[in-house]
Amino acid sequence: MPTSLARLKDELRTGIDSVDRESRKLFAMIEELCDRFDSTASTSAVSGDFAALCAQAAAFFAAEERLLRQRNHAFYDAHKAEHGRLLRQICRMTEAYEDGSCAACGTDLRACFEAWLAGHVLNTHAAPRALAN
């Protein structure tokens, strides 16, 4: 059974207000992007949403990495590499949308994001909660 965005949002809570607040912003952007994608929004509007999401994700990941580095967490390198992988996936999703192959693949964008985030949760399961330690 697929994991919903709402459930993933809960699973990625760290207990650190600033991180969790930024995480909620990122999820709100994903939800808005999925809603626009499902609607009749223009290609340029959706492309702009993808660009904004990529910038927000990069800023969020950088802030989380700073926190991990400050706390000398053993999983810093692996977590940073995972963030790079996720950003590359957003770029591929953006390119697929812009060249039309996204619409042709038959997979819902929301499902793509759920898989994207579920992979992050599985690959770094304990890491987000470990930030608070």
N, C-alpha and C positions, 0 to 999 in steps of 0.2 A: 504494500500500500504506500503510495507516495507521501512524503512528508510535506505538510503545508508550510507556507511562508510564516504564518502565525506561530506554528509550533517551533519552527527553526529560530524565530525571533526570541522565543522563550529559552531555547536551548543555548543560545549564544550569550545570555546574560552573564556578566562578570561580577556584579555586585559593586562595581566602581561607577559612581553616578556619571562622570564625564564620558566614560567609554560607552556605557549603556545608552546615554542620551544620543551620542553620535551614531551608535548602532541603530537606534530607532529612526533617526533621520535617513540613514542608508536604506532601511527597509521601506520607509515611506516613499522614497524615490523609486525603488523597485516596483512597489505597488502602483504608483502613478504611471510609470513607464509601461507596465503591463496593461493598465486600463487604457492608456492612449493607443497602444498597439492594437488592442481589441476593438477600439472605436474607429471612427473614420478620420482620425487625426492625420495631418499631412506628413509626408515622408520627412520633411525638414524638421517638423516639431518633434517627431519620434527620434530622429538622428540627434537633435539637440539634447533630448532627454538622455540618450545613451552617452553623449559626451559629458553631460553634467554628472551622471552616475559614475562614470570612469574617474572623473576628477575627485568626486566625493569619496569614492572607494580608496583611491590612492592616498588622499589626505587621512582618512580613517586608519588605513593600514600603517601609514608612517607614524601616526600618533601611538598606535598600539605597539609598534616595534620599539619606539623610544621608551615606552613604559617597560617593556620586556627587557630591554638592554639595561635600563637603570636598575632593574631588580635582578640582573645577572641570571636570568632563567636559562636553564640548560637547553631548552627547546627553541631558543631564539632563532638559530640559523634555519631550522626546519620550518618554523612558523613564517619566517620572512620569505623563504622559498615558496611556501604555499600561497602567500599573498601575491607573489609574482605570477604564479600559475593562474590564480583567480583573475588578476588584471588582464593577462593574455586571453583568457576565456571571454571576458567582456569585449575585448577588441575583436575577437573572432565573431562574437554574436553581433556586434555592430556592423562588421563587414558583411556578414550574411544577410542582415536586414537590408543594408544599403544596396547590395547587388541582387536582391530579390530571392535569394535561395532560402532565406528564413521562411518566407511565406510558402515556398514550395515544399518544405520538408515535412509539413503536416504535424509538427509538434507545437503545442501551445507554448508561448513565450514564458508564461508563468511556470509551466512544468520545467522549462530550461533553467530558470532561476532557482527553482526548488532543488533541482539536481545539483546545480552549481553550489548552492549553499549547503546542501546535505553532504556533499563531498568534503566541504571544508570542515563541517562538524565531525565527520568520521575521521578525517585525516589529522585533526588537531583537537580531538575530543576533550581532553582535560585542560588544554592550554588556556582557553578563555577564562575558566574559573580560577586557574592558577594565578592569574594576574592579581587577584585580590589578596593573595598570600604574601 
